[in-house]
Structures are given as structure tokens and as C-alpha cells.
Amino acid sequence: MIPIIDRITHPEVLQKAIDHYRDKGIILPTFAQMRDPGLIPQKIKSRLTGIGLWDLHPLNLFRITWKNEPKESGGLFGQPNFLELPCSLTGTEARIVVMLGKWFPTGAHKVGAAYGCLVPRIITGGFDPTYHKAVWPSTGNYCRGGAFDSYLMDVTAIAILPEEMSRERFEWLKEIGAEVIATPGCESNVKEIYDACHEIRRTRSDCFIFNQFDEFGNACWHYQVTGGAAEEIFRIIARGRERFSAFISSTGSAGTIAAGDYLRTRFPFIKVVAAEALQCPTLLNNGFGGHRIEGIGDKHIPWIHNVKNTDVVTAIDDEDCMRVLRLFNEKAGKDYLVSEGVSEELTAALEMIGISGIANILSAIRTAKYFEFTGQDVLITLATDSAAMYHSRLRELEDSRGPYSMMQAARDHEKCVLGSAPSHMKELSYTDRKSIHNLKYFTWVEQQGKEADDLRALWNDREIWEKLFNQPHRWDELIEEFNERTGLLKTL
């Protein structure tokens, strides 16, 4: 039976959490407030004006939204943060828009996915913040988001991530006081992360594992919050005759792509596109391998991925991503783009796009070319994080390849961006989708102990995904009850 979290399971544990959060002054935001910060009480907004975006302050839970004012300190809220990329950069007339995760606390939207996993357990009495430790298995930003949320919610965090991830991630996790477990391999080595989780389950009774690959709270947050933000962006930029034609997301944990499920309810003919690394093309052709697109772990199909709602799979060469990373961030690359007609303002803003965001952009370009989209077609994708997470990678590239030049920038732009062709991609048929869904069996039933009947239900039950994605409506009721019982909103 696939669990729906809709009731209090342990009232005594819930009361301990309420008492603890009252003592610590911790107020929990609702999903509705993260989607529409206009619903946040004015007293909280007033206090946020004196708090930095990354400050370890519990009120920064209310900054888990796409709509933060793009300021390092004291900002409030506005429209969702995004960039629209011009034809001079992308080589396609289709309008490609990138949602920006940089302006979340920690510089990545994974604080939202982690909150969506942790808070339902706290408000139903399933997690005791005075006893349990929160384990965040991740290929990158999710464990950072989990560690940040844990600190703000006074929970001890354990971060699990591959040892080959960028140095910036490990340094920040240690600074925030999280216990760090480095597993063998790169972002493709998800099984090794699961092995570490198995060992924790075997030896540590005080740990609660929030596995982003099977925690529906991850997908729920993106369905409600990211999906709503993408819809709002389209309404902002549409001039009258545009179509919302595609939503593109790297698969990773399959949380972000759940925004496509929401968008389907608003734009029925939208194409939902899953991007992955060519070096590990799991969805495209059951492939395997290692790659350098940090943060999109693969070699399996996440339990929470509604494959029935995925129309297209694209596989992006990680070498193209590394070359474009330099193009977007090296001075010579920026100078070249300006010489090609890209505005100085936009060129300066490209540093807000990290490696997986670059992969998403290249996937969007391929999608636009494959479907022959025009200037009336809008494609929305996103940058989970910014290049600030990858300065060490840029230094490594300079050490191995030498200084960057405008000539190299021209080559990279021509080959990797303008020359991005609709190859290594597949428009999925019904049987293609079912084949991908069936791959879940080997990871989740054989290895992780889930029930085959639940796997069948995720394919055959026409109502199950709607029920799962809409759990936050009930969670908001429980969050409001929780805050009422702490009494903190009244005493602000």
C-alpha cells in the first residue's frame, strides 16, 4: 500500500515537537505560502528585512520559494526569478526561459524538496526532532538543502553524497555542522548511497532516512511550488499568442520533473521532457556509466517519477556542459557572447546557471529543434543552482586545458550550443513509457523491498498520482494546527 500522509500517527511525539519548537521559536511555513509569499504574515516579513538569505535563522524557512527578491540580505518577495535566453545565444527562435534556483537559501531549490520530505513527518508525529537524526542521501544539492532545513528546524543532519562531488559542497556541509558520509564514485553511483543507507538502518535506530528518490514529499513540493512558479512565469512573459509548449528538467531524483505533472493540468498539450547525461543514458536506452553533470544521479528510475507523464527523453554530453560552463563564466567567453549580440546584462547573469542548468538548456534547444518550435512557443526549464557551486571545476578545467580564449569560446558556442542537434533523444510511445516504468522493479522491489503490487498501482491506478501530488493541501492544515499549538504567531 502506497502511504498517503494525512493523519497524526504518534500524538505523543507530535506534542514533543510542538513543545520543542515553541521553546526554540520555530514557525513552519505552509506550502501555500511558499507558492505565494503574499500569504506570509506581515510580522514575519518585517523581521526578514534584517536577515540574510543564507543566515541560519529559522525565519529563513519562509524564504523557501522561487519568489525571493534577488538580494543577499534583507530582501522580501516579488515575481519568480528567471532569465529568458535570446536567439543570439540559443540559435533558436523559440523562447527559452530558465528558472533560477540561485536565490533560494543555500543557492539551490533543493531546500524546498527537503522541506517537503521532513515537515510532513514532524506535523504527524512520525519524526521526533529531539531524538531522531535526519539522513539526507544525495548526489549533491539535496543533502545541502536537507542540512540547511535541519539546522533551521533544530534537527541533527547526516549528509550522504559521492566523494567525487565538488569540494564546495563538502566544505559547506562541514561548516554547517552536518555529519558527512562520502560514498565511492560520482553522481551516477546511487547504489553506493543506498548501501550506506542500509548500513545506517542496520546500526543506528535514531536515524530517519529521507530518500529523495522515493519520498513523495520531494515531488509534491515541486508539483505545488515549482509548477505554480513556472505557470506564473509564462503568464508574465506571454504577449498574447504564445503557447506553453514544453517543460524540461533533468531527471535526478524525479522531484523537479513533477512540476510537469502540475503544468499538464493547466496546459494539456505541453511536452514534458526528461534530460539525462549521454554518458549514463538510463531512460534513453537502459544505459549506465559515470558523468560530470553534478546533481543528477541515475542508473535507476526513481520511485516517485510518474513516467506516464514524460513525453521525451534527451541525453546531453557532459563534455558540452563543461565547455559551456567555461563559455558562460570565463571573461573571454563573456566577451565573445557580447560580440555576438548577447546583451552585457544577460551575459553577466549567465553565472547564475550551474552545470545541470546548462544541460537543461541544451535539452531545451534540442526539443525546440525537434518539434520545429517557433517564436510563439515558450519552453521553460530551470537551473537548480549557480556556477558559484563549481568554481573548483572551473579551476580544474583551466589547469587541464589552459587559459580560455575568445577563439575557444567561438568553438564552444558553435559546437555545443548553436550546433546542438535533435540527436540522442526519443519521443516516448506508450510502450516506451511502460518499459521505463518497469525498470523500477529491479531497484525498488528487488533491492529496496517495495511491493510489486505498489509498482503496478503506480502504473495502473488512474487516481494515485493526483492523490500523492495533492497531499500538501492536507499538510497545510496540519502545519497551521501545529503553529497554532506552539502559539508563536500570536507572540511575534
VOMARTI-316840 format. One record per residue (C-alpha): x, y, z; chain. Coordinates in Angstrom, 2 decimals, always signed. Layout:
<sites>
{{X,Y,Z},A},
...
</sites>
This chain:
<sites>
{{+0.00,+0.00,+0.00},A},
{{+1.50,+3.33,-1.06},A},
{{+1.26,+5.56,+2.03},A},
{{-0.70,+8.81,+1.98},A},
{{+0.44,+11.04,+4.86},A},
{{-2.83,+12.54,+6.01},A},
{{-3.19,+11.88,+9.74},A},
{{-1.37,+12.10,+13.05},A},
{{+0.29,+8.77,+13.80},A},
{{+2.01,+9.42,+17.16},A},
{{+0.31,+12.19,+19.19},A},
{{+2.86,+11.98,+21.99},A},
{{+5.77,+12.53,+19.57},A},
{{+3.89,+15.39,+17.93},A},
{{+3.42,+17.06,+21.32},A},
{{+7.16,+16.80,+21.99},A},
{{+7.85,+18.51,+18.65},A},
{{+5.33,+21.26,+19.43},A},
{{+6.86,+21.91,+22.84},A},
{{+10.37,+21.87,+21.41},A},
{{+9.57,+24.28,+18.58},A},
{{+7.78,+26.60,+20.99},A},
{{+10.95,+26.75,+23.09},A},
{{+13.15,+27.27,+20.01},A},
{{+10.89,+29.86,+18.35},A},
{{+10.44,+27.84,+15.14},A},
{{+7.41,+28.57,+12.94},A},
{{+6.66,+26.35,+9.94},A},
{{+5.62,+27.82,+6.57},A},
{{+2.80,+26.25,+4.59},A},
{{+3.16,+25.06,+1.01},A},
{{+0.64,+27.74,+0.03},A},
{{+2.96,+30.41,+1.49},A},
{{+5.94,+29.01,-0.41},A},
{{+3.90,+29.18,-3.59},A},
{{+2.50,+32.63,-2.80},A},
{{+4.63,+34.56,-0.29},A},
{{+1.89,+37.21,-0.21},A},
{{+0.20,+34.89,+2.31},A},
{{+3.11,+35.18,+4.79},A},
{{+2.16,+37.27,+7.85},A},
{{+3.45,+40.83,+7.75},A},
{{+5.19,+40.40,+11.12},A},
{{+7.38,+37.69,+9.62},A},
{{+8.13,+39.78,+6.53},A},
{{+9.18,+42.69,+8.70},A},
{{+11.69,+40.53,+10.55},A},
{{+13.06,+39.06,+7.30},A},
{{+14.27,+42.50,+6.24},A},
{{+17.04,+42.15,+8.83},A},
{{+18.04,+38.57,+7.92},A},
{{+20.49,+37.46,+5.20},A},
{{+19.38,+34.96,+2.57},A},
{{+21.79,+32.29,+3.80},A},
{{+21.60,+33.14,+7.50},A},
{{+20.99,+30.18,+9.81},A},
{{+17.80,+31.71,+11.18},A},
{{+14.53,+29.74,+11.47},A},
{{+12.53,+32.51,+9.76},A},
{{+14.50,+31.73,+6.58},A},
{{+12.19,+28.74,+6.23},A},
{{+9.80,+31.35,+4.79},A},
{{+12.33,+32.02,+2.03},A},
{{+11.84,+28.55,+0.56},A},
{{+10.26,+29.97,-2.59},A},
{{+11.09,+30.84,-6.20},A},
{{+9.98,+34.42,-5.47},A},
{{+12.74,+35.74,-3.24},A},
{{+13.91,+39.23,-4.05},A},
{{+17.35,+38.71,-5.66},A},
{{+19.35,+40.17,-2.78},A},
{{+21.91,+38.62,-0.47},A},
{{+20.36,+40.23,+2.61},A},
{{+17.11,+41.81,+3.71},A},
{{+15.11,+41.00,+0.59},A},
{{+11.43,+40.14,+0.59},A},
{{+9.43,+38.76,-2.33},A},
{{+8.41,+39.53,-5.89},A},
{{+7.90,+37.58,-9.10},A},
{{+9.71,+34.28,-9.73},A},
{{+13.39,+34.64,-10.64},A},
{{+14.13,+33.72,-14.24},A},
{{+16.14,+34.55,-17.37},A},
{{+14.92,+34.47,-20.96},A},
{{+17.67,+33.44,-23.36},A},
{{+17.85,+35.27,-26.72},A},
{{+18.14,+33.69,-30.15},A},
{{+21.67,+35.11,-30.45},A},
{{+22.65,+32.76,-27.63},A},
{{+20.50,+29.68,-28.29},A},
{{+20.27,+29.71,-32.08},A},
{{+16.52,+29.04,-31.99},A},
{{+13.60,+31.43,-32.32},A},
{{+11.66,+29.53,-29.66},A},
{{+11.53,+31.38,-26.36},A},
{{+13.65,+29.50,-23.81},A},
{{+13.23,+30.59,-20.20},A},
{{+15.37,+29.44,-17.25},A},
{{+14.04,+29.49,-13.69},A},
{{+16.83,+30.41,-11.26},A},
{{+17.50,+28.43,-8.09},A},
{{+20.33,+30.74,-7.03},A},
{{+18.03,+32.93,-4.95},A},
{{+16.96,+30.17,-2.59},A},
{{+18.80,+29.85,+0.73},A},
{{+21.92,+27.72,+0.02},A},
{{+21.73,+28.85,-3.62},A},
{{+19.68,+25.84,-4.78},A},
{{+16.00,+24.90,-4.82},A},
{{+16.65,+21.62,-3.00},A},
{{+15.82,+23.33,+0.31},A},
{{+12.23,+23.05,-0.91},A},
{{+12.41,+19.38,-1.81},A},
{{+13.98,+18.58,+1.57},A},
{{+11.35,+20.60,+3.44},A},
{{+8.65,+18.70,+1.56},A},
{{+10.08,+15.46,+2.93},A},
{{+10.80,+16.49,+6.53},A},
{{+7.84,+18.62,+7.55},A},
{{+5.06,+16.04,+6.90},A},
{{+6.76,+13.64,+9.34},A},
{{+7.10,+16.32,+12.03},A},
{{+3.49,+17.55,+11.85},A},
{{+2.10,+13.99,+12.01},A},
{{+4.30,+12.78,+14.86},A},
{{+6.42,+10.50,+12.71},A},
{{+9.68,+12.31,+13.44},A},
{{+10.92,+13.46,+16.85},A},
{{+13.30,+16.44,+16.43},A},
{{+14.57,+15.91,+19.98},A},
{{+15.67,+12.33,+19.22},A},
{{+15.80,+11.48,+15.53},A},
{{+18.60,+12.43,+13.17},A},
{{+17.64,+13.28,+9.58},A},
{{+19.66,+11.39,+6.96},A},
{{+19.87,+13.07,+3.55},A},
{{+21.19,+10.70,+0.83},A},
{{+22.05,+12.76,-2.21},A},
{{+24.14,+13.28,-5.32},A},
{{+24.68,+16.93,-4.43},A},
{{+22.33,+19.76,-3.54},A},
{{+19.62,+17.75,-1.77},A},
{{+21.83,+16.93,+1.20},A},
{{+22.84,+20.60,+1.38},A},
{{+19.19,+21.62,+1.39},A},
{{+18.40,+18.96,+3.97},A},
{{+21.26,+20.06,+6.21},A},
{{+20.13,+23.70,+5.98},A},
{{+16.49,+22.87,+6.74},A},
{{+17.59,+20.58,+9.56},A},
{{+19.64,+23.34,+11.18},A},
{{+16.74,+25.80,+10.96},A},
{{+14.33,+23.18,+12.35},A},
{{+16.77,+22.15,+15.12},A},
{{+17.35,+18.67,+13.75},A},
{{+20.70,+16.87,+13.58},A},
{{+21.60,+16.18,+9.92},A},
{{+23.60,+13.40,+8.32},A},
{{+24.57,+14.07,+4.69},A},
{{+25.47,+11.23,+2.33},A},
{{+26.96,+12.11,-1.06},A},
{{+29.53,+10.74,-3.55},A},
{{+33.16,+11.51,-2.78},A},
{{+33.75,+12.94,-6.28},A},
{{+31.28,+15.82,-5.86},A},
{{+32.68,+19.37,-5.88},A},
{{+34.78,+20.47,-2.92},A},
{{+32.45,+23.43,-2.25},A},
{{+29.67,+21.04,-1.18},A},
{{+31.78,+19.19,+1.37},A},
{{+33.23,+22.37,+2.84},A},
{{+29.82,+23.96,+3.33},A},
{{+28.34,+20.83,+4.93},A},
{{+31.15,+20.71,+7.47},A},
{{+30.73,+24.41,+8.23},A},
{{+27.04,+23.93,+8.99},A},
{{+27.81,+21.08,+11.39},A},
{{+26.36,+18.17,+9.46},A},
{{+27.82,+14.69,+9.77},A},
{{+29.17,+13.84,+6.31},A},
{{+29.43,+10.36,+4.79},A},
{{+31.28,+10.26,+1.44},A},
{{+30.44,+7.23,-0.70},A},
{{+32.53,+5.82,-3.57},A},
{{+32.13,+7.24,-7.07},A},
{{+30.40,+10.17,-8.77},A},
{{+26.82,+11.34,-9.22},A},
{{+25.96,+8.15,-11.12},A},
{{+26.84,+5.92,-8.17},A},
{{+23.44,+5.90,-6.47},A},
{{+23.60,+2.28,-5.34},A},
{{+26.59,+3.10,-3.15},A},
{{+24.46,+5.75,-1.45},A},
{{+21.74,+3.18,-0.86},A},
{{+24.33,+0.80,+0.60},A},
{{+25.29,+3.48,+3.13},A},
{{+21.61,+3.92,+4.00},A},
{{+21.26,+0.17,+4.55},A},
{{+24.20,+0.26,+6.95},A},
{{+22.64,+3.13,+8.89},A},
{{+19.33,+1.28,+9.15},A},
{{+21.18,-1.77,+10.44},A},
{{+23.25,+0.00,+13.07},A},
{{+21.51,+3.26,+14.12},A},
{{+17.97,+3.24,+15.49},A},
{{+17.86,+7.01,+15.97},A},
{{+18.15,+7.82,+12.25},A},
{{+15.32,+8.59,+9.82},A},
{{+16.32,+8.34,+6.17},A},
{{+14.71,+10.83,+3.79},A},
{{+15.50,+9.24,+0.44},A},
{{+14.66,+11.84,-2.20},A},
{{+14.25,+9.12,-4.82},A},
{{+11.25,+7.56,-3.06},A},
{{+9.96,+10.36,-0.79},A},
{{+6.84,+11.77,-2.43},A},
{{+7.24,+14.96,-0.41},A},
{{+10.04,+15.84,-2.84},A},
{{+7.77,+15.58,-5.86},A},
{{+4.84,+17.18,-4.01},A},
{{+6.83,+20.32,-3.29},A},
{{+7.81,+20.71,-6.94},A},
{{+4.29,+19.89,-8.16},A},
{{+2.78,+22.60,-5.99},A},
{{+5.54,+25.24,-5.80},A},
{{+7.79,+24.85,-8.88},A},
{{+4.84,+24.06,-11.12},A},
{{+2.98,+27.12,-9.88},A},
{{+6.04,+29.34,-10.39},A},
{{+6.53,+28.08,-13.97},A},
{{+2.89,+28.81,-14.76},A},
{{+3.25,+32.33,-13.36},A},
{{+6.39,+32.98,-15.41},A},
{{+4.52,+32.00,-18.57},A},
{{+1.69,+34.40,-17.68},A},
{{+4.27,+37.17,-17.11},A},
{{+6.10,+36.82,-20.44},A},
{{+3.24,+35.80,-22.75},A},
{{+2.27,+38.56,-25.15},A},
{{-0.97,+37.03,-26.30},A},
{{-0.46,+34.26,-28.88},A},
{{+2.34,+32.22,-27.25},A},
{{+1.93,+28.58,-26.33},A},
{{+3.48,+26.97,-23.27},A},
{{+4.99,+24.20,-25.34},A},
{{+7.50,+22.34,-23.15},A},
{{+8.82,+21.92,-19.63},A},
{{+12.33,+20.48,-19.44},A},
{{+14.02,+19.01,-16.37},A},
{{+16.97,+16.75,-15.68},A},
{{+15.56,+13.67,-14.01},A},
{{+17.86,+13.29,-11.00},A},
{{+15.57,+12.33,-8.14},A},
{{+12.49,+13.00,-10.34},A},
{{+11.28,+15.65,-7.92},A},
{{+11.60,+18.66,-10.22},A},
{{+10.03,+16.94,-13.21},A},
{{+6.85,+16.56,-11.14},A},
{{+6.25,+20.25,-11.92},A},
{{+5.45,+18.94,-15.39},A},
{{+2.59,+16.91,-13.92},A},
{{+1.11,+20.10,-12.49},A},
{{+1.66,+22.02,-15.74},A},
{{-0.17,+19.28,-17.66},A},
{{-3.29,+20.15,-15.66},A},
{{-3.03,+23.76,-16.89},A},
{{-1.62,+23.22,-20.38},A},
{{-2.79,+19.79,-21.60},A},
{{-0.68,+19.75,-24.77},A},
{{+2.63,+20.60,-23.13},A},
{{+5.67,+18.38,-23.77},A},
{{+7.35,+17.17,-20.57},A},
{{+11.00,+16.46,-21.34},A},
{{+13.42,+14.48,-19.19},A},
{{+17.12,+15.26,-19.60},A},
{{+19.97,+12.98,-18.55},A},
{{+23.67,+12.51,-19.28},A},
{{+24.69,+10.85,-22.53},A},
{{+27.41,+9.05,-20.57},A},
{{+24.72,+7.36,-18.45},A},
{{+21.56,+7.20,-20.62},A},
{{+19.33,+5.18,-18.32},A},
{{+15.98,+6.36,-19.66},A},
{{+17.13,+6.62,-23.28},A},
{{+18.43,+3.08,-23.70},A},
{{+18.85,+1.45,-20.27},A},
{{+22.44,+2.66,-20.26},A},
{{+24.93,+3.05,-17.44},A},
{{+28.21,+4.82,-16.73},A},
{{+29.68,+7.86,-14.99},A},
{{+29.36,+11.54,-15.90},A},
{{+30.17,+15.09,-14.81},A},
{{+26.72,+16.72,-14.72},A},
{{+26.70,+17.09,-10.96},A},
{{+23.45,+16.54,-9.09},A},
{{+21.53,+14.26,-11.46},A},
{{+22.14,+10.77,-10.09},A},
{{+20.99,+7.95,-12.35},A},
{{+21.42,+4.25,-13.23},A},
{{+17.88,+3.72,-11.94},A},
{{+14.36,+5.12,-12.25},A},
{{+13.21,+6.97,-9.12},A},
{{+10.14,+5.55,-7.40},A},
{{+8.49,+9.00,-7.47},A},
{{+8.85,+9.52,-11.24},A},
{{+5.46,+9.46,-12.96},A},
{{+6.87,+8.11,-16.22},A},
{{+3.43,+8.12,-17.84},A},
{{+3.65,+11.90,-17.91},A},
{{+7.06,+12.06,-19.65},A},
{{+6.90,+12.70,-23.40},A},
{{+10.54,+12.97,-24.44},A},
{{+13.97,+11.88,-23.20},A},
{{+17.15,+13.70,-24.20},A},
{{+20.73,+12.67,-23.39},A},
{{+23.26,+15.51,-23.10},A},
{{+27.03,+15.07,-23.47},A},
{{+28.73,+16.14,-20.25},A},
{{+31.67,+17.48,-22.30},A},
{{+29.32,+20.02,-23.89},A},
{{+28.21,+21.08,-20.41},A},
{{+31.78,+21.60,-19.22},A},
{{+32.66,+23.63,-22.30},A},
{{+29.58,+25.82,-21.90},A},
{{+30.38,+26.26,-18.21},A},
{{+33.60,+27.99,-19.29},A},
{{+31.80,+29.92,-22.04},A},
{{+29.34,+31.33,-19.51},A},
{{+31.86,+32.14,-16.79},A},
{{+35.29,+32.95,-18.24},A},
{{+35.94,+36.59,-19.21},A},
{{+36.84,+35.63,-22.78},A},
{{+33.60,+33.69,-23.06},A},
{{+31.54,+36.63,-21.88},A},
{{+33.38,+39.00,-24.22},A},
{{+32.70,+36.69,-27.14},A},
{{+28.97,+36.43,-26.36},A},
{{+28.68,+40.21,-26.18},A},
{{+30.43,+40.46,-29.57},A},
{{+27.77,+38.09,-30.95},A},
{{+24.92,+40.31,-29.83},A},
{{+24.08,+38.91,-26.40},A},
{{+23.44,+41.83,-24.05},A},
{{+26.02,+42.63,-21.38},A},
{{+23.30,+42.38,-18.71},A},
{{+22.29,+38.87,-19.73},A},
{{+25.88,+37.76,-20.24},A},
{{+26.71,+38.83,-16.69},A},
{{+23.70,+36.87,-15.40},A},
{{+24.77,+33.57,-17.01},A},
{{+26.88,+32.79,-13.92},A},
{{+23.57,+32.05,-12.20},A},
{{+23.35,+28.80,-14.16},A},
{{+25.15,+25.69,-12.88},A},
{{+26.16,+22.54,-14.75},A},
{{+22.81,+20.75,-14.63},A},
{{+21.11,+24.01,-15.67},A},
{{+23.35,+24.08,-18.73},A},
{{+22.29,+20.51,-19.52},A},
{{+18.66,+21.61,-19.25},A},
{{+19.24,+24.49,-21.64},A},
{{+20.89,+22.23,-24.21},A},
{{+17.98,+19.84,-23.84},A},
{{+15.52,+22.69,-24.40},A},
{{+17.36,+23.72,-27.59},A},
{{+17.16,+20.15,-28.91},A},
{{+13.49,+19.98,-28.02},A},
{{+12.78,+23.23,-29.87},A},
{{+14.58,+21.96,-32.97},A},
{{+12.98,+18.51,-32.87},A},
{{+9.42,+19.86,-32.70},A},
{{+10.23,+22.80,-35.02},A},
{{+9.04,+25.31,-32.42},A},
{{+8.81,+28.98,-33.41},A},
{{+8.80,+32.33,-31.64},A},
{{+5.28,+31.60,-30.47},A},
{{+6.47,+28.60,-28.45},A},
{{+7.67,+29.02,-24.86},A},
{{+9.91,+26.38,-23.28},A},
{{+10.61,+26.65,-19.55},A},
{{+13.45,+24.87,-17.82},A},
{{+15.46,+25.61,-14.69},A},
{{+18.86,+25.99,-13.12},A},
{{+18.87,+24.17,-9.79},A},
{{+21.97,+26.08,-8.70},A},
{{+24.55,+28.54,-9.99},A},
{{+28.18,+28.47,-11.10},A},
{{+29.12,+29.54,-7.56},A},
{{+28.96,+25.83,-6.70},A},
{{+31.54,+24.97,-9.36},A},
{{+34.44,+27.40,-9.08},A},
{{+36.72,+24.47,-8.29},A},
{{+35.59,+22.79,-11.52},A},
{{+36.47,+25.92,-13.49},A},
{{+39.93,+25.92,-11.93},A},
{{+40.34,+22.24,-12.79},A},
{{+39.36,+22.93,-16.40},A},
{{+41.89,+25.76,-16.65},A},
{{+44.61,+23.58,-15.14},A},
{{+43.94,+20.75,-17.59},A},
{{+43.12,+22.74,-20.75},A},
{{+44.90,+26.05,-20.33},A},
{{+43.63,+29.64,-20.36},A},
{{+40.31,+30.34,-22.08},A},
{{+40.32,+32.42,-25.27},A},
{{+37.71,+34.08,-27.48},A},
{{+38.61,+31.60,-30.22},A},
{{+37.82,+28.71,-27.89},A},
{{+34.62,+30.48,-26.87},A},
{{+33.57,+30.70,-30.53},A},
{{+34.25,+26.99,-30.97},A},
{{+32.29,+26.09,-27.84},A},
{{+29.32,+28.26,-28.73},A},
{{+29.20,+26.95,-32.29},A},
{{+29.63,+23.28,-31.45},A},
{{+27.89,+22.88,-28.10},A},
{{+25.04,+25.41,-28.29},A},
{{+24.27,+26.52,-31.85},A},
{{+25.22,+23.08,-33.16},A},
{{+23.07,+21.22,-30.64},A},
{{+21.07,+18.87,-32.86},A},
{{+17.97,+16.78,-32.05},A},
{{+20.04,+13.62,-31.67},A},
{{+20.32,+11.25,-28.70},A},
{{+16.67,+11.84,-27.90},A},
{{+13.48,+9.85,-28.08},A},
{{+9.81,+10.78,-28.23},A},
{{+8.25,+8.18,-25.96},A},
{{+5.44,+5.90,-27.02},A},
{{+3.11,+4.23,-24.53},A},
{{+5.23,+1.08,-24.57},A},
{{+8.43,+3.13,-24.16},A},
{{+6.99,+4.70,-21.03},A},
{{+5.91,+1.36,-19.65},A},
{{+9.34,-0.14,-20.32},A},
{{+10.98,+2.68,-18.36},A},
{{+8.47,+2.31,-15.53},A},
{{+9.14,-1.43,-15.36},A},
{{+12.83,-0.71,-14.69},A},
{{+11.76,+0.44,-11.23},A},
{{+11.26,-3.20,-10.31},A},
{{+14.95,-4.02,-10.16},A},
{{+15.88,-1.14,-7.85},A},
{{+12.79,-0.78,-5.73},A},
{{+11.27,-4.25,-5.43},A},
{{+14.36,-6.48,-5.65},A},
{{+16.80,-4.20,-3.81},A},
{{+14.75,-1.82,-1.66},A},
{{+11.95,-4.10,-0.54},A},
{{+8.92,-2.36,-2.02},A},
{{+5.86,-4.32,-3.10},A},
{{+5.32,-5.35,-6.71},A},
{{+1.62,-4.56,-6.30},A},
{{+2.53,-0.96,-5.46},A},
{{+4.67,-0.79,-8.58},A},
{{+1.66,-1.97,-10.60},A},
{{-0.57,+0.56,-8.87},A},
{{+1.74,+3.42,-9.84},A},
{{+1.12,+2.43,-13.46},A},
{{-2.49,+1.24,-13.43},A},
{{-4.26,+3.36,-10.79},A},
{{-5.62,+6.41,-12.61},A},
{{-6.09,+8.39,-9.39},A},
{{-2.97,+7.55,-7.35},A},
{{-0.67,+10.28,-8.70},A},
{{-3.27,+13.01,-8.22},A},
{{-3.73,+11.87,-4.60},A},
{{+0.01,+11.78,-3.99},A},
{{+0.78,+15.15,-5.56},A},
{{-2.04,+16.92,-3.72},A},
{{-1.12,+15.79,-0.20},A},
{{+0.20,+19.30,+0.63},A},
{{-3.37,+20.59,+0.91},A},
{{-3.80,+18.36,+3.96},A},
{{-0.28,+19.09,+5.17},A},
{{-1.06,+22.81,+5.20},A},
{{-3.99,+22.17,+7.52},A},
{{-1.72,+20.24,+9.86},A},
{{+1.03,+22.91,+9.66},A},
{{-1.49,+25.58,+10.63},A},
{{-2.67,+23.44,+13.55},A},
{{+0.96,+22.88,+14.60},A},
{{+1.74,+26.61,+14.56},A},
{{-1.47,+27.34,+16.43},A},
{{-0.46,+24.93,+19.18},A},
{{+3.01,+26.45,+19.53},A},
{{+1.38,+29.88,+19.85},A},
{{+4.37,+31.61,+18.28},A},
{{+2.50,+33.52,+15.57},A},
{{+0.46,+35.28,+18.25},A},
{{+3.53,+36.40,+20.16},A},
{{+5.59,+37.76,+17.25},A},
</sites>
